Amino acid sequence: MPTVEVQTIDVPKMLTEEQVQFFVENGYLVVPKLMSEAEVEELRNDAVKVARGGYPCDSIPPVPETISDDAVLRTILCIHQPHCISPVMERYIRHPKICGILSQITAAHLPYWDGSVKCMQSMLFVKPPQFQGQAWHQDEIYIPTRDRSLIGAWIAMDDADIANGCLWVIPGSHRMGYLYPQRSHNDPDEFDFAGESFGFDETNEVPVEVPTGSLVFFNGYLLHRSRRNRSKVYRRVLVNHYMNSWSLLPWSVKEGESVAGADRRSVLQVAGTDPYAWKGYESLPQNVSLRSCKAVQEAKSRSDDN
């Protein structure tokens, strides 16, 4: 193993023991209004810049100034990996308060965890009126960890309620670490094109309604979904995904690589130490990808017709 100087990122401890225990038992935690009004406004403004092609990338070309910000945003469900092109989005991945909370709960189910956390993904949901949500799923289906430590940090950039498509969760559904099978949901009016998890009792689901600036943290095995935005306002959210730094990230397996040793290194260390720093880091792609749904396709069809 090469000798590499390991740096430690210190972050503030924000939670009580009761809050940590609530997360461990229920798989999610709400921290009301953690972000200031100025911080939320900065995120909103940067979301517009990303959506208008204000950062060079292949997926989003610059939008003519004759097209309004609102017209641009009303065509977008979600932009994946905006932190790869936006320094503002990357800065919020590293936000000290958010990372301080993450250093307390990400792998709190592991008795010897030291609070080290790394990030691998960001997702900017715009979700305009009438846009679809996402069916029941567990995030670990898409981003596997070795120790069940995947966690989402969901920043509400607008008030999120039942009308505009807030999160719904099944408390405690993460506990056994079981990944439910998936199937097509056959309901494109309500959900985007991703599959839905099934085989469980959903009668215990609860809505997670939060005011602007609040954070919702949820474990990667927690069953959650969101419904269509039935309101007349946006439901903008920046959700970033993190995990225990001591876990490998077998997001993909390269040729000649074992499943047990697979470890993708396009990560950002945000708290504590990175025990795998000696491996180095993969460069972040200078690009994003766009998530689709029925409303996006209908908007694109109208644009093509014009």
PASEBA-1860 file (N, C-alpha, C; in nm, 3 decimals):
! residues 306
1> MPTVEVQT> 0.085/-0.119/0.000/0.000/0.000/0.000/0.089/0.125/0.000 ~ 0.069/0.219/-0.097/0.148/0.340/-0.099/0.125/0.423/0.027 ~ 0.226/0.499/0.067/0.212/0.588/0.181/0.149/0.719/0.134 ~ 0.034/0.753/0.191/-0.037/0.875/0.155/-0.076/0.947/0.283 ~ -0.052/1.077/0.285/-0.092/1.155/0.402/-0.245/1.160/0.408 ~ -0.302/1.111/0.517/-0.447/1.108/0.532/-0.492/1.232/0.607 ~ -0.577/1.312/0.545/-0.628/1.432/0.606/-0.763/1.404/0.672 ~ -0.793/1.479/0.775/-0.920/1.465/0.846/-1.003/1.590/0.826
9> IDVPKMLT> -1.130/1.570/0.789/-1.223/1.681/0.772/-1.311/1.688/0.897 ~ -1.295/1.795/0.972/-1.373/1.813/1.093/-1.505/1.883/1.062 ~ -1.613/1.832/1.117/-1.746/1.890/1.095/-1.818/1.899/1.229 ~ -1.912/1.992/1.242/-1.981/2.009/1.371/-2.083/1.899/1.395 ~ -2.096/1.857/1.518/-2.199/1.760/1.556/-2.329/1.836/1.583 ~ -2.433/1.801/1.510/-2.556/1.879/1.510/-2.672/1.813/1.584 ~ -2.665/1.681/1.603/-2.780/1.606/1.650/-2.767/1.559/1.795 ~ -2.882/1.537/1.857/-2.886/1.475/1.988/-2.880/1.323/1.972
17> EEQVQFFV> -2.852/1.252/2.080/-2.853/1.107/2.077/-2.992/1.054/2.041 ~ -3.096/1.125/2.084/-3.233/1.084/2.051/-3.260/1.091/1.901 ~ -3.208/1.194/1.835/-3.226/1.206/1.691/-3.150/1.097/1.617 ~ -3.029/1.069/1.662/-2.951/0.961/1.600/-3.025/0.828/1.613 ~ -3.078/0.801/1.730/-3.150/0.676/1.753/-3.278/0.669/1.671 ~ -3.345/0.782/1.653/-3.465/0.786/1.568/-3.430/0.743/1.427 ~ -3.315/0.795/1.376/-3.273/0.758/1.241/-3.243/0.609/1.232 ~ -3.170/0.556/1.328/-3.134/0.415/1.326/-3.259/0.327/1.325
25> ENGYLVVP> -3.360/0.364/1.403/-3.480/0.282/1.415/-3.576/0.300/1.300 ~ -3.590/0.423/1.251/-3.692/0.452/1.150/-3.638/0.462/1.008 ~ -3.508/0.486/0.994/-3.449/0.492/0.861/-3.456/0.628/0.796 ~ -3.513/0.727/0.865/-3.516/0.862/0.811/-3.517/0.962/0.927 ~ -3.483/1.086/0.896/-3.482/1.191/0.997/-3.505/1.324/0.928 ~ -3.593/1.405/0.985/-3.619/1.541/0.934/-3.550/1.642/1.025 ~ -3.475/1.733/0.964/-3.413/1.844/1.038/-3.471/1.972/0.978 ~ -3.567/2.034/1.046/-3.637/2.150/0.988/-3.546/2.270/0.967
33> KLMSEAEV> -3.561/2.333/0.852/-3.499/2.462/0.820/-3.350/2.469/0.858 ~ -3.276/2.370/0.816/-3.132/2.370/0.839/-3.061/2.473/0.751 ~ -3.117/2.497/0.632/-3.060/2.594/0.539/-3.127/2.730/0.558 ~ -3.048/2.836/0.545/-3.102/2.971/0.555/-3.175/3.010/0.426 ~ -3.252/3.118/0.434/-3.321/3.167/0.314/-3.221/3.204/0.205 ~ -3.109/3.263/0.244/-3.007/3.303/0.146/-2.946/3.181/0.078 ~ -2.924/3.075/0.155/-2.867/2.953/0.096/-2.965/2.888/-0.001 ~ -3.091/2.885/0.035/-3.192/2.828/-0.055/-3.199/2.909/-0.184
41> EELRNDAV> -3.195/3.042/-0.171/-3.201/3.126/-0.289/-3.079/3.105/-0.378 ~ -2.963/3.084/-0.317/-2.842/3.055/-0.395/-2.860/2.925/-0.474 ~ -2.917/2.824/-0.411/-2.941/2.698/-0.481/-3.042/2.715/-0.594 ~ -3.148/2.790/-0.569/-3.248/2.814/-0.673/-3.187/2.884/-0.793 ~ -3.106/2.986/-0.767/-3.044/3.061/-0.876/-2.947/2.973/-0.954 ~ -2.873/2.888/-0.883/-2.779/2.801/-0.952/-2.852/2.693/-1.030 ~ -2.967/2.648/-0.981/-3.046/2.551/-1.056/-3.086/2.608/-1.192 ~ -3.121/2.735/-1.193/-3.154/2.802/-1.320/-3.031/2.806/-1.411
49> KVARGGYP> -2.916/2.839/-1.355/-2.794/2.846/-1.435/-2.762/2.710/-1.496 ~ -2.773/2.604/-1.415/-2.748/2.469/-1.467/-2.847/2.436/-1.578 ~ -2.976/2.464/-1.555/-3.080/2.429/-1.651/-3.068/2.508/-1.782 ~ -3.013/2.628/-1.774/-2.998/2.711/-1.894/-2.868/2.682/-1.969 ~ -2.791/2.584/-1.923/-2.665/2.554/-1.990/-2.558/2.655/-1.956 ~ -2.565/2.713/-1.836/-2.468/2.814/-1.796/-2.331/2.758/-1.762 ~ -2.324/2.626/-1.743/-2.196/2.559/-1.723/-2.170/2.471/-1.845 ~ -2.050/2.477/-1.901/-2.022/2.399/-2.022/-2.039/2.249/-1.998
57> CDSIPPVP> -2.125/2.185/-2.075/-2.139/2.040/-2.074/-2.216/1.999/-2.198 ~ -2.200/1.873/-2.238/-2.261/1.825/-2.362/-2.413/1.807/-2.350 ~ -2.462/1.773/-2.232/-2.603/1.736/-2.217/-2.699/1.854/-2.217 ~ -2.651/1.972/-2.174/-2.739/2.089/-2.167/-2.672/2.205/-2.241 ~ -2.706/2.226/-2.367/-2.651/2.339/-2.442/-2.710/2.470/-2.390 ~ -2.641/2.582/-2.411/-2.693/2.711/-2.367/-2.831/2.742/-2.426 ~ -2.916/2.798/-2.343/-3.053/2.832/-2.385/-3.057/2.979/-2.427 ~ -3.121/3.011/-2.539/-3.129/3.151/-2.582/-3.191/3.241/-2.476
65> ETISDDAV> -3.144/3.366/-2.467/-3.195/3.459/-2.367/-3.342/3.492/-2.388 ~ -3.393/3.469/-2.506/-3.534/3.499/-2.534/-3.629/3.402/-2.463 ~ -3.576/3.290/-2.417/-3.657/3.191/-2.345/-3.646/3.220/-2.195 ~ -3.758/3.230/-2.128/-3.759/3.268/-1.986/-3.707/3.154/-1.898 ~ -3.665/3.191/-1.779/-3.621/3.090/-1.682/-3.733/2.991/-1.654 ~ -3.853/3.042/-1.636/-3.967/2.955/-1.605/-3.993/2.857/-1.717 ~ -3.983/2.902/-1.841/-4.006/2.813/-1.956/-3.901/2.702/-1.959 ~ -3.779/2.734/-1.919/-3.673/2.633/-1.917/-3.700/2.531/-1.806
73> LRTILCIH> -3.729/2.579/-1.687/-3.748/2.490/-1.573/-3.869/2.399/-1.591 ~ -3.969/2.445/-1.663/-4.092/2.367/-1.679/-4.077/2.249/-1.774 ~ -3.954/2.225/-1.821/-3.929/2.109/-1.908/-3.840/2.005/-1.839 ~ -3.809/2.026/-1.711/-3.708/1.941/-1.645/-3.767/1.871/-1.524 ~ -3.753/1.739/-1.521/-3.787/1.664/-1.401/-3.668/1.660/-1.306 ~ -3.552/1.614/-1.357/-3.435/1.597/-1.271/-3.307/1.601/-1.353 ~ -3.204/1.662/-1.296/-3.070/1.664/-1.355/-2.978/1.584/-1.264 ~ -2.918/1.478/-1.316/-2.827/1.394/-1.238/-2.685/1.451/-1.242
81> QPHCISPV> -2.620/1.448/-1.129/-2.480/1.486/-1.112/-2.449/1.632/-1.144 ~ -2.534/1.727/-1.101/-2.502/1.868/-1.129/-2.373/1.914/-1.062 ~ -2.330/1.847/-0.955/-2.206/1.888/-0.888/-2.084/1.865/-0.975 ~ -2.100/1.784/-1.081/-1.987/1.760/-1.171/-1.955/1.883/-1.256 ~ -2.052/1.974/-1.270/-2.028/2.094/-1.352/-2.043/2.223/-1.272 ~ -2.115/2.219/-1.161/-2.142/2.340/-1.084/-2.065/2.342/-0.953 ~ -1.978/2.441/-0.934/-1.907/2.452/-0.806/-2.001/2.485/-0.691 ~ -2.114/2.547/-0.720/-2.212/2.578/-0.615/-2.274/2.449/-0.563
89> MERYIRHP> -2.316/2.362/-0.654/-2.375/2.235/-0.613/-2.273/2.149/-0.537 ~ -2.149/2.153/-0.581/-2.045/2.078/-0.509/-2.025/2.134/-0.369 ~ -2.032/2.264/-0.356/-2.014/2.326/-0.224/-2.123/2.282/-0.126 ~ -2.245/2.264/-0.176/-2.352/2.220/-0.087/-2.341/2.072/-0.052 ~ -2.276/1.996/-0.137/-2.243/1.858/-0.098/-2.156/1.858/0.026 ~ -2.068/1.957/0.037/-1.972/1.966/0.148/-2.022/2.058/0.261 ~ -2.146/2.098/0.259/-2.197/2.194/0.358/-2.168/2.142/0.499 ~ -2.103/2.220/0.584/-2.061/2.170/0.716/-2.175/2.118/0.802
97> KICGILSQ> -2.289/2.185/0.803/-2.400/2.139/0.887/-2.454/2.005/0.837 ~ -2.468/1.994/0.705/-2.518/1.868/0.647/-2.419/1.756/0.676 ~ -2.293/1.784/0.652/-2.192/1.680/0.672/-2.172/1.646/0.819 ~ -2.197/1.744/0.906/-2.191/1.716/1.048/-2.298/1.615/1.089 ~ -2.418/1.633/1.037/-2.526/1.538/1.064/-2.492/1.401/1.005 ~ -2.441/1.402/0.884/-2.403/1.276/0.819/-2.297/1.202/0.900 ~ -2.208/1.277/0.964/-2.101/1.213/1.042/-2.155/1.145/1.167 ~ -2.282/1.171/1.200/-2.344/1.109/1.317/-2.438/0.993/1.282
105> ITAAHLPY> -2.494/0.993/1.159/-2.600/0.896/1.132/-2.572/0.801/1.016 ~ -2.482/0.835/0.925/-2.464/0.757/0.802/-2.445/0.608/0.830 ~ -2.355/0.574/0.920/-2.331/0.433/0.955/-2.345/0.413/1.105 ~ -2.444/0.482/1.164/-2.464/0.472/1.309/-2.504/0.332/1.353 ~ -2.544/0.247/1.256/-2.579/0.108/1.287/-2.454/0.022/1.307 ~ -2.336/0.075/1.276/-2.211/0.001/1.293/-2.142/0.046/1.421 ~ -2.114/-0.044/1.514/-2.067/-0.003/1.647/-1.932/0.067/1.651 ~ -1.844/0.042/1.552/-1.710/0.100/1.558/-1.686/0.207/1.452
113> WDGSVKCM> -1.793/0.254/1.390/-1.780/0.357/1.286/-1.726/0.486/1.345 ~ -1.636/0.553/1.271/-1.570/0.673/1.323/-1.625/0.804/1.268 ~ -1.736/0.800/1.193/-1.797/0.923/1.143/-1.747/0.968/1.007 ~ -1.666/0.886/0.938/-1.613/0.924/0.807/-1.718/0.901/0.698 ~ -1.731/0.999/0.607/-1.838/0.997/0.506/-1.782/1.046/0.372 ~ -1.828/0.982/0.264/-1.794/1.028/0.129/-1.921/1.037/0.046 ~ -1.917/1.118/-0.060/-2.032/1.141/-0.149/-2.002/1.090/-0.288 ~ -2.104/1.033/-0.352/-2.084/0.984/-0.489/-2.188/1.037/-0.589
121> QSMLFVKP> -2.295/1.101/-0.543/-2.400/1.139/-0.638/-2.478/1.262/-0.591 ~ -2.520/1.342/-0.689/-2.614/1.451/-0.664/-2.727/1.444/-0.767 ~ -2.846/1.488/-0.725/-2.962/1.488/-0.814/-3.042/1.614/-0.788 ~ -3.062/1.694/-0.892/-3.138/1.819/-0.880/-3.278/1.797/-0.939 ~ -3.376/1.780/-0.851/-3.514/1.763/-0.896/-3.580/1.901/-0.908 ~ -3.635/1.930/-1.025/-3.712/2.052/-1.047/-3.861/2.023/-1.027 ~ -3.909/1.916/-1.085/-4.046/1.865/-1.069/-4.151/1.976/-1.078 ~ -4.172/2.029/-1.200/-4.273/2.132/-1.219/-4.414/2.078/-1.196
129> PQFQGQAW> -4.514/2.166/-1.195/-4.653/2.120/-1.182/-4.688/2.015/-1.286 ~ -4.758/1.912/-1.239/-4.807/1.800/-1.319/-4.699/1.700/-1.361 ~ -4.576/1.721/-1.318/-4.471/1.624/-1.349/-4.480/1.505/-1.253 ~ -4.434/1.391/-1.304/-4.447/1.266/-1.230/-4.349/1.255/-1.113 ~ -4.384/1.165/-1.020/-4.294/1.130/-0.911/-4.220/1.001/-0.943 ~ -4.176/0.932/-0.840/-4.104/0.805/-0.858/-4.169/0.700/-0.771 ~ -4.191/0.581/-0.828/-4.260/0.472/-0.758/-4.175/0.420/-0.643 ~ -4.233/0.331/-0.564/-4.162/0.272/-0.451/-4.026/0.218/-0.493
137> HQDEIYIP> -3.923/0.250/-0.418/-3.790/0.198/-0.447/-3.700/0.215/-0.326 ~ -3.585/0.151/-0.333/-3.479/0.165/-0.233/-3.354/0.209/-0.308 ~ -3.288/0.311/-0.260/-3.175/0.368/-0.334/-3.058/0.271/-0.348 ~ -3.045/0.176/-0.256/-2.934/0.079/-0.265/-2.949/-0.014/-0.385 ~ -3.065/-0.017/-0.447/-3.080/-0.092/-0.572/-2.990/-0.033/-0.679 ~ -2.976/0.099/-0.676/-2.900/0.169/-0.780/-2.757/0.199/-0.738 ~ -2.734/0.218/-0.608/-2.600/0.251/-0.559/-2.567/0.154/-0.445 ~ -2.504/0.042/-0.473/-2.477/-0.056/-0.367/-2.358/-0.016/-0.281
145> TRDRSLIG> -2.369/-0.043/-0.152/-2.257/-0.029/-0.060/-2.227/-0.167/-0.002 ~ -2.118/-0.178/0.072/-2.082/-0.306/0.134/-2.137/-0.319/0.276 ~ -2.190/-0.210/0.331/-2.227/-0.213/0.473/-2.363/-0.146/0.501 ~ -2.447/-0.133/0.399/-2.581/-0.076/0.415/-2.576/0.067/0.466 ~ -2.478/0.143/0.419/-2.460/0.279/0.472/-2.504/0.389/0.376 ~ -2.558/0.353/0.259/-2.602/0.459/0.167/-2.705/0.547/0.236 ~ -2.692/0.678/0.214/-2.786/0.772/0.276/-2.809/0.890/0.183 ~ -2.934/0.933/0.174/-2.968/1.051/0.097/-2.986/1.171/0.188
153> AWIAMDDA> -2.936/1.287/0.144/-2.959/1.413/0.214/-3.040/1.501/0.120 ~ -3.166/1.520/0.152/-3.269/1.577/0.065/-3.295/1.721/0.109 ~ -3.249/1.819/0.029/-3.260/1.961/0.064/-3.384/2.018/-0.003 ~ -3.482/2.060/0.078/-3.606/2.116/0.024/-3.582/2.261/-0.019 ~ -3.590/2.286/-0.149/-3.575/2.420/-0.203/-3.709/2.491/-0.216 ~ -3.817/2.420/-0.189/-3.952/2.474/-0.180/-4.021/2.400/-0.066 ~ -4.133/2.454/-0.017/-4.216/2.377/0.074/-4.257/2.249/0.002 ~ -4.239/2.136/0.065/-4.278/2.007/0.005/-4.398/1.953/0.083
161> DIANGCLW> -4.508/1.931/0.012/-4.629/1.881/0.076/-4.693/1.775/-0.012 ~ -4.805/1.722/0.033/-4.871/1.616/-0.042/-4.913/1.665/-0.180 ~ -4.957/1.791/-0.190/-5.006/1.843/-0.317/-4.897/1.849/-0.424 ~ -4.776/1.892/-0.387/-4.673/1.906/-0.490/-4.576/1.788/-0.497 ~ -4.609/1.679/-0.428/-4.531/1.557/-0.448/-4.418/1.535/-0.351 ~ -4.446/1.550/-0.221/-4.342/1.528/-0.120/-4.304/1.380/-0.113 ~ -4.201/1.352/-0.035/-4.162/1.213/-0.010/-4.268/1.142/0.073 ~ -4.283/1.013/0.047/-4.357/0.922/0.134/-4.261/0.810/0.172
169> VIPGSHRM> -4.263/0.769/0.297/-4.172/0.664/0.343/-4.247/0.559/0.423 ~ -4.188/0.441/0.434/-4.238/0.337/0.523/-4.136/0.325/0.636 ~ -4.164/0.386/0.751/-4.067/0.384/0.861/-4.027/0.242/0.901 ~ -3.898/0.223/0.920/-3.847/0.094/0.964/-3.827/-0.009/0.854 ~ -3.862/0.025/0.730/-3.852/-0.073/0.620/-3.708/-0.102/0.580 ~ -3.614/-0.032/0.639/-3.472/-0.053/0.609/-3.407/-0.156/0.700 ~ -3.473/-0.192/0.808/-3.406/-0.261/0.919/-3.343/-0.394/0.881 ~ -3.410/-0.475/0.803/-3.359/-0.609/0.773/-3.256/-0.609/0.660
177> GYLYPQRS> -3.240/-0.496/0.592/-3.144/-0.493/0.483/-3.184/-0.579/0.365 ~ -3.316/-0.587/0.342/-3.367/-0.670/0.231/-3.397/-0.580/0.112 ~ -3.347/-0.618/-0.005/-3.377/-0.546/-0.128/-3.494/-0.613/-0.197 ~ -3.605/-0.541/-0.206/-3.726/-0.596/-0.267/-3.712/-0.602/-0.420 ~ -3.777/-0.700/-0.483/-3.773/-0.709/-0.629/-3.845/-0.591/-0.692 ~ -3.818/-0.570/-0.819/-3.881/-0.459/-0.891/-3.955/-0.509/-1.015 ~ -4.050/-0.429/-1.059/-4.130/-0.457/-1.178/-4.173/-0.324/-1.240 ~ -4.230/-0.330/-1.359/-4.286/-0.210/-1.420/-4.415/-0.172/-1.346
185> HNDPDEFD> -4.435/-0.045/-1.325/-4.554/-0.004/-1.249/-4.675/0.021/-1.337 ~ -4.658/0.042/-1.466/-4.768/0.063/-1.560/-4.856/0.181/-1.521 ~ -4.795/0.284/-1.463/-4.870/0.404/-1.425/-4.789/0.528/-1.460 ~ -4.767/0.554/-1.590/-4.682/0.667/-1.630/-4.741/0.803/-1.599 ~ -4.871/0.808/-1.567/-4.930/0.936/-1.528/-4.887/0.978/-1.388 ~ -4.856/0.878/-1.304/-4.821/0.906/-1.164/-4.671/0.906/-1.139 ~ -4.598/0.814/-1.209/-4.456/0.794/-1.179/-4.372/0.803/-1.305 ~ -4.241/0.829/-1.286/-4.151/0.830/-1.401/-4.125/0.687/-1.448
193> FAGESFGF> -4.026/0.670/-1.536/-4.012/0.541/-1.605/-3.931/0.437/-1.528 ~ -3.881/0.472/-1.411/-3.809/0.373/-1.329/-3.907/0.269/-1.276 ~ -3.856/0.149/-1.247/-3.941/0.042/-1.196/-3.987/0.070/-1.054 ~ -4.077/-0.017/-1.005/-4.126/-0.004/-0.868/-4.092/-0.130/-0.789 ~ -4.059/-0.111/-0.663/-4.037/-0.223/-0.572/-4.173/-0.276/-0.526 ~ -4.179/-0.407/-0.498/-4.307/-0.465/-0.455/-4.281/-0.582/-0.360 ~ -4.391/-0.630/-0.298/-4.381/-0.744/-0.209/-4.383/-0.708/-0.062 ~ -4.438/-0.593/-0.027/-4.439/-0.546/0.111/-4.573/-0.478/0.141
201> DETNEVPV> -4.599/-0.455/0.267/-4.720/-0.387/0.312/-4.695/-0.236/0.311 ~ -4.768/-0.164/0.228/-4.746/-0.020/0.218/-4.847/0.061/0.298 ~ -4.929/-0.003/0.379/-5.031/0.069/0.455/-4.973/0.157/0.564 ~ -4.846/0.134/0.599/-4.782/0.214/0.704/-4.707/0.335/0.649 ~ -4.725/0.366/0.522/-4.652/0.479/0.465/-4.698/0.611/0.528 ~ -4.603/0.703/0.539/-4.634/0.835/0.595/-4.575/0.943/0.504 ~ -4.646/1.055/0.488/-4.590/1.165/0.408/-4.487/1.241/0.489 ~ -4.384/1.288/0.421/-4.280/1.368/0.487/-4.292/1.510/0.431
209> EVPTGSLV> -4.382/1.587/0.491/-4.405/1.725/0.449/-4.309/1.816/0.526 ~ -4.236/1.899/0.454/-4.135/1.984/0.520/-4.136/2.124/0.459 ~ -4.101/2.226/0.539/-4.089/2.362/0.486/-3.957/2.382/0.413 ~ -3.952/2.485/0.333/-3.832/2.522/0.259/-3.711/2.532/0.351 ~ -3.598/2.479/0.304/-3.474/2.484/0.381/-3.453/2.367/0.473 ~ -3.552/2.277/0.482/-3.540/2.160/0.568/-3.460/2.051/0.498 ~ -3.405/1.961/0.577/-3.333/1.844/0.528/-3.405/1.717/0.569 ~ -3.416/1.624/0.475/-3.466/1.490/0.506/-3.351/1.394/0.478
217> FFNGYLLH> -3.310/1.319/0.577/-3.205/1.218/0.561/-3.273/1.081/0.562 ~ -3.232/0.991/0.469/-3.295/0.859/0.467/-3.196/0.753/0.420 ~ -3.206/0.637/0.484/-3.117/0.524/0.457/-3.146/0.463/0.319 ~ -3.043/0.406/0.258/-3.055/0.351/0.124/-3.147/0.231/0.111 ~ -3.182/0.166/0.223/-3.275/0.053/0.220/-3.418/0.095/0.252 ~ -3.439/0.221/0.289/-3.573/0.267/0.324/-3.661/0.273/0.200 ~ -3.777/0.210/0.206/-3.874/0.219/0.097/-3.934/0.360/0.096 ~ -3.929/0.424/-0.020/-3.985/0.558/-0.032/-4.034/0.582/-0.175
225> RSRRNRSK> -4.120/0.679/-0.188/-4.170/0.716/-0.320/-4.219/0.861/-0.316 ~ -4.255/0.914/-0.432/-4.319/1.044/-0.441/-4.423/1.039/-0.552 ~ -4.529/1.111/-0.535/-4.637/1.111/-0.633/-4.625/1.233/-0.724 ~ -4.714/1.236/-0.823/-4.715/1.346/-0.920/-4.740/1.479/-0.850 ~ -4.681/1.583/-0.904/-4.703/1.718/-0.853/-4.839/1.767/-0.901 ~ -4.936/1.769/-0.810/-5.073/1.809/-0.845/-5.100/1.956/-0.811 ~ -4.998/2.029/-0.775/-5.014/2.170/-0.738/-4.981/2.259/-0.857 ~ -4.975/2.389/-0.830/-4.938/2.486/-0.932/-4.798/2.544/-0.908
233> VYRRVLVN> -4.723/2.480/-0.819/-4.589/2.530/-0.786/-4.485/2.419/-0.802 ~ -4.359/2.459/-0.813/-4.251/2.363/-0.823/-4.231/2.287/-0.692 ~ -4.164/2.172/-0.701/-4.112/2.104/-0.584/-3.965/2.077/-0.611 ~ -3.884/2.181/-0.591/-3.741/2.171/-0.621/-3.666/2.112/-0.502 ~ -3.576/2.021/-0.533/-3.499/1.951/-0.431/-3.359/1.921/-0.484 ~ -3.260/1.939/-0.400/-3.127/1.886/-0.428/-3.106/1.771/-0.332 ~ -3.094/1.649/-0.386/-3.068/1.533/-0.300/-2.931/1.477/-0.336 ~ -2.845/1.468/-0.234/-2.711/1.415/-0.253/-2.699/1.283/-0.179
241> HYMNSWSL> -2.622/1.191/-0.236/-2.608/1.058/-0.176/-2.465/1.038/-0.124 ~ -2.459/0.982/-0.004/-2.334/0.963/0.067/-2.327/0.819/0.121 ~ -2.211/0.786/0.180/-2.194/0.654/0.242/-2.074/0.658/0.336 ~ -2.061/0.555/0.415/-1.947/0.536/0.503/-1.819/0.529/0.420 ~ -1.720/0.608/0.454/-1.594/0.608/0.379/-1.521/0.475/0.386 ~ -1.547/0.396/0.489/-1.477/0.268/0.507/-1.536/0.159/0.419 ~ -1.650/0.182/0.360/-1.710/0.084/0.269/-1.659/0.106/0.127 ~ -1.635/-0.002/0.055/-1.610/0.010/-0.088/-1.740/0.048/-0.158
249> LPWSVKEG> -1.727/0.101/-0.278/-1.842/0.142/-0.358/-1.846/0.059/-0.486 ~ -1.908/-0.059/-0.484/-1.912/-0.146/-0.602/-2.022/-0.106/-0.700 ~ -2.019/0.021/-0.741/-2.123/0.076/-0.829/-2.121/0.007/-0.966 ~ -2.003/-0.037/-1.006/-1.987/-0.114/-1.130/-1.864/-0.203/-1.111 ~ -1.853/-0.305/-1.195/-1.740/-0.397/-1.188/-1.666/-0.392/-1.322 ~ -1.541/-0.353/-1.318/-1.463/-0.343/-1.440/-1.407/-0.479/-1.481 ~ -1.369/-0.490/-1.607/-1.312/-0.615/-1.658/-1.187/-0.652/-1.578 ~ -1.181/-0.777/-1.533/-1.069/-0.825/-1.457/-1.077/-0.791/-1.308
257> ESVAGADR> -1.185/-0.730/-1.267/-1.202/-0.689/-1.128/-1.299/-0.784/-1.059 ~ -1.273/-0.818/-0.936/-1.365/-0.903/-0.862/-1.480/-0.821/-0.805 ~ -1.594/-0.887/-0.785/-1.708/-0.818/-0.726/-1.672/-0.768/-0.587 ~ -1.600/-0.852/-0.512/-1.565/-0.815/-0.375/-1.471/-0.695/-0.369 ~ -1.389/-0.675/-0.473/-1.292/-0.567/-0.470/-1.331/-0.444/-0.549 ~ -1.447/-0.448/-0.615/-1.490/-0.334/-0.697/-1.509/-0.210/-0.610 ~ -1.455/-0.100/-0.656/-1.463/0.022/-0.576/-1.445/0.143/-0.666 ~ -1.554/0.212/-0.692/-1.546/0.330/-0.778/-1.500/0.450/-0.694
265> RSVLQVAG> -1.410/0.528/-0.752/-1.342/0.633/-0.678/-1.374/0.774/-0.728 ~ -1.487/0.790/-0.796/-1.531/0.926/-0.832/-1.615/0.978/-0.716 ~ -1.548/0.996/-0.603/-1.614/1.033/-0.478/-1.551/1.159/-0.420 ~ -1.626/1.223/-0.331/-1.578/1.340/-0.259/-1.580/1.308/-0.109 ~ -1.468/1.322/-0.043/-1.463/1.301/0.101/-1.520/1.425/0.169 ~ -1.615/1.407/0.262/-1.682/1.522/0.320/-1.674/1.528/0.473 ~ -1.635/1.417/0.537/-1.623/1.416/0.683/-1.525/1.307/0.725 ~ -1.449/1.334/0.830/-1.355/1.235/0.880/-1.241/1.209/0.784
273> TDPYAWKG> -1.199/1.083/0.774/-1.084/1.046/0.691/-1.124/0.948/0.583 ~ -1.046/0.945/0.476/-1.067/0.850/0.367/-0.960/0.741/0.378 ~ -0.996/0.622/0.426/-0.896/0.516/0.444/-0.842/0.462/0.312 ~ -0.910/0.494/0.201/-0.866/0.447/0.070/-0.804/0.559/-0.012 ~ -0.761/0.665/0.053/-0.701/0.777/-0.019/-0.580/0.733/-0.101 ~ -0.512/0.626/-0.057/-0.395/0.576/-0.129/-0.430/0.527/-0.270 ~ -0.559/0.499/-0.294/-0.601/0.455/-0.428/-0.607/0.571/-0.527 ~ -0.616/0.694/-0.475/-0.639/0.808/-0.562/-0.786/0.823/-0.593
281> YESLPQNV> -0.817/0.917/-0.682/-0.957/0.948/-0.713/-0.976/0.953/-0.864 ~ -1.094/0.910/-0.909/-1.130/0.922/-1.050/-1.183/1.063/-1.075 ~ -1.149/1.120/-1.188/-1.197/1.254/-1.222/-1.347/1.252/-1.242 ~ -1.413/1.357/-1.195/-1.556/1.369/-1.217/-1.582/1.402/-1.363 ~ -1.680/1.337/-1.426/-1.712/1.372/-1.565/-1.768/1.513/-1.573 ~ -1.726/1.589/-1.669/-1.776/1.725/-1.683/-1.907/1.725/-1.762 ~ -2.003/1.654/-1.708/-2.131/1.641/-1.778/-2.238/1.599/-1.678 ~ -2.363/1.607/-1.722/-2.477/1.565/-1.641/-2.566/1.476/-1.728
289> SLRSCKAV> -2.668/1.417/-1.667/-2.768/1.344/-1.744/-2.906/1.387/-1.696 ~ -3.005/1.368/-1.781/-3.140/1.415/-1.752/-3.234/1.296/-1.732 ~ -3.315/1.305/-1.629/-3.413/1.201/-1.599/-3.542/1.233/-1.673 ~ -3.608/1.129/-1.726/-3.726/1.152/-1.807/-3.852/1.099/-1.740 ~ -3.965/1.146/-1.786/-4.096/1.098/-1.744/-4.196/1.136/-1.853 ~ -4.320/1.098/-1.837/-4.421/1.125/-1.939/-4.433/1.274/-1.968 ~ -4.431/1.357/-1.863/-4.445/1.501/-1.881/-4.328/1.559/-1.960 ~ -4.208/1.507/-1.938/-4.092/1.554/-2.014/-4.110/1.521/-2.161
297> QEAKSRSD> -4.152/1.399/-2.191/-4.170/1.358/-2.329/-4.282/1.438/-2.397 ~ -4.387/1.468/-2.323/-4.496/1.549/-2.379/-4.448/1.690/-2.408 ~ -4.366/1.747/-2.319/-4.311/1.880/-2.341/-4.220/1.882/-2.463 ~ -4.139/1.776/-2.477/-4.049/1.768/-2.592/-4.129/1.752/-2.721 ~ -4.237/1.676/-2.717/-4.321/1.656/-2.834/-4.385/1.788/-2.879 ~ -4.432/1.866/-2.782/-4.491/1.998/-2.816/-4.387/2.089/-2.878 ~ -4.264/2.082/-2.824/-4.156/2.166/-2.878/-4.122/2.126/-3.020 ~ -4.118/1.994/-3.047/-4.088/1.946/-3.182/-4.196/1.985/-3.280
305> DN> -4.321/1.986/-3.235/-4.433/2.023/-3.322/-4.428/2.170/-3.361 ~ -4.369/2.250/-3.271/-4.358/2.394/-3.301/-4.236/2.426/-3.387
END
